[in-house]
Amino acid sequence: MKPHPPLSANQRRLLPFAMATLVGFSLASTEAKASSASEQANLEVMIRQLNALEDTARRSAQVADEPGQRYFFDYERLATDIQRIRQGLQGYLTPSRAQPRDPVELTGDYTLTGGRMP
């Protein structure tokens, strides 16, 4: 399988919007069930896409060590948000009873400054 190139500046700018779109699905009630087979299939596709995004971000983090940069992409924070969205989607697909939801919001800000390396 051919490795993916690092995320471009435009892709990094659009990433919070894409993540926010997926967040809508993760905020569903934990007592809800997928209303149809097609909805369940779509949610499973989203989980696979999150897995692919996480893999791409992990590879990008490995090559992000360019000296002299002022700003750095916060791959660790992105990984945390991806994990939170994935858990929300999986919780919707397989709800458990009497489990409180975690109301923590995503940060959406993935820029590190001040010479801090990711």
N, C-alpha and C positions, 0 to 999 in steps of 0.2 A: 504494500500500500504506500503510495507516495505521500510524504509528509507535507503538511500544510504550511504555507509561509506565515510569518508573524502577522498580526493584525495591523492593518494600515491605520493612519491617523483618522480617516473617515470612519472606518469600522469601529475604532475605539470610541469615537464621538457618538455613533449610533447605538452602541452596545447598551447604555442605560435605558434607551427607549425600548429596545427589544426585550430587555429584562423586565421592564415595567409592564409590558404587554403580557408576559408570562405570569407576572405576579397576580394579575387578575384571576387567573385560574387557581393559584395557590391559596387564595383567600376564601375559597368556598367553605361552606360549613362541613365539619368533620362527620356530621351525620348524613350528609347527602351521598347519593350514589349516582354513578354515571347513568343518565337517563336512557341511553341507547348504546348499542354496540358501536356505532360510528363515533359517538362522543368518547367512549372508552378507548377506541383505536386512536383517535386524535390525541388524547392525553398521553397515551403510550408513545406516540411519535414525538411529542414535545419532550418527554423524558429522555428519549434517545438523542434528540437534538441537544438537550442540555449536556448529556454525556459527551457528545462530540465537541461542543463549545468548551467544556471543561478540559478535554484533551488538547484542543488547539491553544487554549490559554496556558496550559502547563508547558507546552513546547515553546510558546512565545516567551514565557518567563525565563526559559533557559538561555535564550539568545538576546535578552534585553539589556545586557551589561555593556552598553556603549558609553565609554568615558566621555565626560564633558557635557553631558545632557543636564539641563536644568530641571526638567520634569520627568517623572517616571510613572508608568502605569502600575497601579496597585493590584497585582495579580492575586495576592492573598485575599484581599477584600472581595474581589470578584468571585473567587472560589467559594467563599463563605456565602455570598448571595446566591450563587448557583445551587449550592447545597440546600439552602433554605427553600428555594423555589421547588426543587426536586422533591423535598420532603412534603411540601404542600400539595403537590400533584399526587404523590403516592398516598398521602393521607386522604385525599378525596376519593381515590380509586378503591382504597381498602380502609374504610373508616373503622375506628375502634370506639367503643362506648366509654363514657365517663373519663375521657382524656381531655384536659383543658388545652386550648390552642395557645400557641406561642405568639403573642401580639407584636413581636419585634419587627420593625420595618426595615426594608433594604436601604442601604446608604445611597447607592447610585453615583457616588463620587469616587472615581478611581485614579485620581491624580495625586502623586506624591511630589513634594517639593523640598527644596533645601538640601539637595544632594543625597537624600535618603534613597538607597537602592532597594528595589523590591525583593 
